[in-house]
Amino acid sequence: MQVNRELFDLVMAPNYNPAAVIPVKGEGSRIWDQNGDEYIDFAGGIAVNCLGHCHPALVNALKEQGEKIWHLSNVMTNEPALRLAKKLTDATFAEKVYFANSGAEANEAALKLARRYAIEKFGANKTQIISFAKSFHGRTFFTVTVGGQAAYSDGFGPKPQDIVHCDFNDIEAFKALISDNTCAVMMEPIQGEGGIIPANAEFAQTVRELCDKHNALLIFDEVQTGVGRTGNLYAYQGLGVTPDILSTAKALGGGFPIGAMITTTEIASYLKVGTHGSTYGGNPLACAVAEAAFDTVNTPEVLEGVKAKSALFREGLEAINAKYNVFSEIRGEGLLIGAVLNKDYDGRARDFLVASANHKLLTLVAGTNVVRFTPSLVIPNEDIEAGLAAFEKAVADVVNG
Ligand SMILES: *Cc1c(COP(=O)(O)O)cnc(C)c1O
């Protein structure tokens, strides 16, 4: 059956508006569309394809597991899930893992666990959840309400209760909000969708201290920052602030859907048998691919490589900016990079994305004012250079109207 973009509007729910081209093949940081046109991929499936497209280690894991066993349900455990959980706990602060299928589900589990923990341990009034303006935590009703953009949670009727939002990096505002009724604080170490906004170290440290003082759990949403994205396995390790609960997804499966919530033994003990669950969570196929991705990313070569590639990216973007003067700032960490548009180009991030696509380069935006780059963590340096050359042409197009 021949299919094309027009069919999308006929048979798909209209909640997305995808690009005109339909990619059919990917290899490394290159993809090809139905017409055979080749693109350089600086988007990485929104920080998911941490090893590019069709990385041999992931393809092998998928094929091998695909011929063994695909699914069991949580009535039985399985080898890939056990191995992945062991590796996640060995490499982080955490001692226990709950597997889900997406970032939103990992966060949903984190929030439900935090509520259980606080209510059972400290009483029925300890239910307040603090999160931050512009934060993004997923699209289930709980996570989207905790997220800091009301536009995403409005219009669906009564919302989950006792959720408040604070300005990010505003220590005084945070101090004024937190109390003994605070159950948990959810934050991204670097806000992704909100515009690649890093938490400053002093702020993160203060949040940690005040959580401890008020017996509130600190939940780090590392769905976008995790699994090597920042050059650390998890961003908390670079920030020097350890959460009580951490959610991870996106790059965790390198393109295969999986998420996880990880925490300590003490906190996890409140997630008793029957309190929460998922049909597919911990699925052997997903865990086998994630294990291969994790083994590949969690090496000094790849993590150091992220830092080196980040420097290359930033130099290139600064050089483009020196010529065309379009950005006020290049921010982020590792290969989570945001080029912030200056006043002259305010609100026009999408124009840069469209112009890039015209030059066969895939980029992302984060809000209306930031061009976002989340390429493969192992993108070859030649592809970075070729992609930046295409981006320079795109910038010239926008500047010259
Ligand atoms: C993408 C993202 C999510 C949601 O993940 P899904 O897999 O789309 O549910 C949650 N939090 C952050 C920080 C994200 O970037």
The ligand as a Tripos MOL2 file, in Angstrom:
@<TRIPOS>MOLECULE
LIG
   15    15     1     0     0
SMALL
NO_CHARGES

@<TRIPOS>ATOM
      1 C1          9.7260   13.7740   27.1660 C.3       1 LIG1
      2 C2          9.6390   14.0750   28.6110 C.ar      1 LIG1
      3 C3          8.6560   13.4840   29.4250 C.ar      1 LIG1
      4 C4          7.5610   12.6130   28.8660 C.3       1 LIG1
      5 O1          8.0380   11.4180   28.3480 O.3       1 LIG1
      6 P1          7.0440   10.5060   27.4590 P.3       1 LIG1
      7 O2          7.8790    9.3030   27.1450 O.co2     1 LIG1
      8 O3          6.6680   11.3220   26.2710 O.co2     1 LIG1
      9 O4          5.8770   10.1900   28.2880 O.co2     1 LIG1
     10 C5          8.6880   13.7330   30.7810 C.ar      1 LIG1
     11 N1          9.6240   14.5240   31.3100 N.ar      1 LIG1
     12 C6         10.5860   15.1220   30.5600 C.ar      1 LIG1
     13 C7         11.6120   15.9700   31.2290 C.3       1 LIG1
     14 C8         10.6150   14.9240   29.1920 C.ar      1 LIG1
     15 O5         11.5380   15.5300   28.4440 O.3       1 LIG1
@<TRIPOS>BOND
     1     1     2 1
     2     2     3 ar
     3     2    14 ar
     4     3     4 1
     5     3    10 ar
     6     4     5 1
     7     5     6 1
     8     6     7 2
     9     6     8 1
    10     6     9 1
    11    10    11 ar
    12    11    12 ar
    13    12    13 1
    14    12    14 ar
    15    14    15 1
@<TRIPOS>SUBSTRUCTURE
     1 LIG1         1 GROUP 0 **** ****
